[in-house]
Amino acid sequence: MSSSMMFPNSVFMPGDPEGKTMDAAVDYAKSAEVSDFLQHYLKKVILEKPDDPIAFLLEQIESDPWVAPKPEEKKE
């Protein structure tokens, strides 16, 4: 899932018709690697299809914490 799908620029926050707040949120999410984190765990949920996805996610985050790849390991 691309970060543009996870954080679409076409969605505006109330009171921000020019989308400046959303742009800032998207920039932050990308720089903090939030989309990579979410994608990692969302993939696990989709593959496992647990009966209780929230409990599953909490267990996964605790037992298998996501670690951001080092800059030299990232795909460009």
ChimeraX attribute file (.defattr): number of C-alpha atoms within 10 A of each C-alpha:
attribute: neighborCount
match mode: 1-to-1
recipient: residues
	/A:1	11
	/A:2	10
	/A:3	15
	/A:4	12
	/A:5	9
	/A:6	15
	/A:7	17
	/A:8	13
	/A:9	14
	/A:10	10
	/A:11	11
	/A:12	15
	/A:13	13
	/A:14	9
	/A:15	8
	/A:16	10
	/A:17	11
	/A:18	10
	/A:19	16
	/A:20	13
	/A:21	15
	/A:22	20
	/A:23	18
	/A:24	11
	/A:25	14
	/A:26	20
	/A:27	13
	/A:28	12
	/A:29	17
	/A:30	15
	/A:31	10
	/A:32	12
	/A:33	15
	/A:34	16
	/A:35	19
	/A:36	20
	/A:37	15
	/A:38	13
	/A:39	16
	/A:40	13
	/A:41	19
	/A:42	15
	/A:43	12
	/A:44	15
	/A:45	18
	/A:46	10
	/A:47	9
	/A:48	11
	/A:49	11
	/A:50	13
	/A:51	9
	/A:52	9
	/A:53	15
	/A:54	11
	/A:55	11
	/A:56	17
	/A:57	17
	/A:58	12
	/A:59	12
	/A:60	15
	/A:61	12
	/A:62	10
	/A:63	9
	/A:64	11
	/A:65	11
	/A:66	14
	/A:67	9
	/A:68	13
	/A:69	11
	/A:70	7
	/A:71	8
	/A:72	7
	/A:73	8
	/A:74	8
	/A:75	6
	/A:76	5
